[in-house]
Amino acid sequence: MGARGPGGAGGPTWRNWARTQSATPLRVARPRDLEALVQEVTTATAAGRRLRAVGSGHSFTGAAVTDGVQLHLDALTGVERVAPRPDGNAHVTVGAGTRLADLNAALAARGLAMRNLGDIDRQTVAGAISTGTHGTGARLGGLATQVVGCRVVTAAGDVVEVSPGHDPELFELARLGLGTAGVLAAVTLEVVPAFRLRAREAPMPLAELLTRMDELADANDHFELFWFPHTDRALAKCNNRVADDEADQPLPLLRHLVDDEVLSNGVFAVTNRLAAAYPRAVPLLNAVAGRALAGRTYTAGSADVFVARRRVRFREMEYAVPREHVPDVLRAVDRWLRTTREPVPFPLEVRFAAPDDLWLSTAHGRATGYVAVHQYHRMPHRRYFDAVERIMAEVDGRPHWGKLHSLDHVRLAALYPRLADANRVRARVDPTGTFRNDYVDRVLGPLP
Ligand SMILES: Cc1cc2nc3c(=O)[nH]c(=O)nc-3n(C[C@H](O)[C@H](O)[C@H](O)COP(=O)(O)OP(=O)(O)OC[C@H]3O[C@@H](n4cnc5c(N)ncnc54)[C@H](O)[C@@H]3O)c2cc1C
């Protein structure tokens, strides 16, 4: 969560979770209801000030940074309405500031669940959808594909309910638009009946995983892999729905502690500290960590399987590439790491998504593989990330809007066929640029 200073005018320093961004807003506001939110936006626009809502500060980029008014929507949270659908799904309207963890709990209490999720639940609903947050599943889309309506406060202070049937173009920008459509006050999500997943985690040689990647992505509801650089050791994670009458196979507590607490957090933290102190030892440390990877199988509620704890702080860059290029991308990264011996103690992560039609979705129009690289926050990341970015450029990779990258709007316009449409809608609803910030200027460009 972003570290925040005390509220008040001109002074508090805000920092994001990764400590890659900071801001000293002119004013920090926590509107207590929709009326107060509208007042904040109207006043900012009239004064020619910039304004930006911030979620839980989990973006690595400057997406949430503002030198103007910073809004925290802690008061606009919780479930507002549940509308059951004939197919058993439901449309659930929640306050935009609701944390995913709270959303998951509220849905579970009603026998419902998100169709797919990313790997943490600290984000707010608005923050997560605005940057295209995704999980994994070759037949599934990211969180924004599950949005069926948004309540937006535009720069003029109008409160608009947008959906595919009402102002579909503004709906496009609202459900995935880096907060440029306006401030989201509420979001309506299509959710599904609660379900359980069987998680199967198996260590595998990287070479085998690369040749079986397509098969595994297609054969599993949710497939992802982790690979330790400087080794040929990887972990395949296959999560699949289980039938309602199938017995639970819970993870023994000790196993849970060993795998999640020790390998991913506690011992992993020690490994990373050692790596920062002795960078040359990284291949050895990774070899030990890679060998410690163990298989396990368990069943649990979907949110419990999707969500992990991430207590070791890191920097991350993630690119969405046409799915067929993933093996070659990984081989190229492997070659670069072996040639340079760049010390990287963090595993790479690979996930999948179905093609979608959201204007600014990283999976727009193509079956997608996501390749994410991480670096411990106390170690330099630039050389590594720059090298990976060059590899991604060769396959028309699109960067995650919330994770570190160096692309600008000229390159992004070539990668996103509907970026000009997004800017056209921005110009309509925010002609004076209330919702601009430096990051938006860089990645979306000037208002037409
Ligand atoms: C440990 C960690 C794990 C992560 N795991 C994943 C993952 O599995 N998959 C994935 O895709 N990403 C992942 N991310 C990235 C993360 O999901 C995104 O960066 C997300 O945007 C963070 O949400 P947030 O609530 O912190 O929003 P912030 O980072 O605070 O804001 C994100 C954007 O949303 C805008 N915004 C926030 N609230 C509103 C509002 N009410 N109205 C309009 N605009 C608003 C902000 O202005 C900003 O542009 C991870 C990040 C971290 C640090």
The ligand as an ORCA input file, in Angstrom:
! r2SCAN-3c Opt
* xyz 0 1
  C       2.611     -6.672     -5.407
  C       1.859     -6.345     -6.670
  C       1.192     -7.354     -7.334
  C       0.496     -7.073     -8.522
  N      -0.144     -8.087     -9.169
  C      -0.737     -7.852    -10.361
  C      -1.369     -8.895    -11.110
  O      -1.422    -10.043    -10.676
  N      -1.881     -8.581    -12.331
  C      -1.823     -7.337    -12.859
  O      -2.279     -7.119    -13.972
  N      -1.290     -6.304    -12.150
  C      -0.751     -6.550    -10.928
  N      -0.203     -5.495    -10.221
  C      -0.395     -4.136    -10.741
  C      -1.660     -3.490    -10.117
  O      -2.752     -4.369    -10.163
  C      -2.054     -2.229    -10.884
  O      -0.991     -1.350    -10.957
  C      -3.301     -1.533    -10.292
  O      -3.590     -0.416    -11.065
  C      -3.109     -1.097     -8.861
  O      -4.360     -0.711     -8.311
  P      -4.441      0.418     -7.195
  O      -5.765      0.348     -6.535
  O      -3.237      0.358     -6.341
  O      -4.427      1.731     -8.108
  P      -3.343      2.897     -8.201
  O      -2.040      2.310     -8.587
  O      -3.404      3.734     -7.003
  O      -3.964      3.698     -9.451
  C      -3.978      3.121    -10.734
  C      -4.673      4.046    -11.716
  O      -6.065      4.074    -11.442
  C      -6.496      5.419    -11.306
  N      -7.602      5.421    -10.350
  C      -7.629      4.934     -9.095
  N      -8.839      5.123     -8.545
  C      -9.605      5.734     -9.484
  C     -10.950      6.197     -9.530
  N     -11.790      6.053     -8.498
  N     -11.391      6.800    -10.672
  C     -10.575      6.934    -11.744
  N      -9.296      6.535    -11.742
  C      -8.821      5.933    -10.631
  C      -5.259      6.157    -10.808
  O      -5.352      7.540    -11.026
  C      -4.204      5.482    -11.640
  O      -4.173      6.028    -12.950
  C       0.478     -5.737     -9.043
  C       1.144     -4.715     -8.353
  C       1.836     -5.009     -7.176
  C       2.563     -3.903     -6.460
*
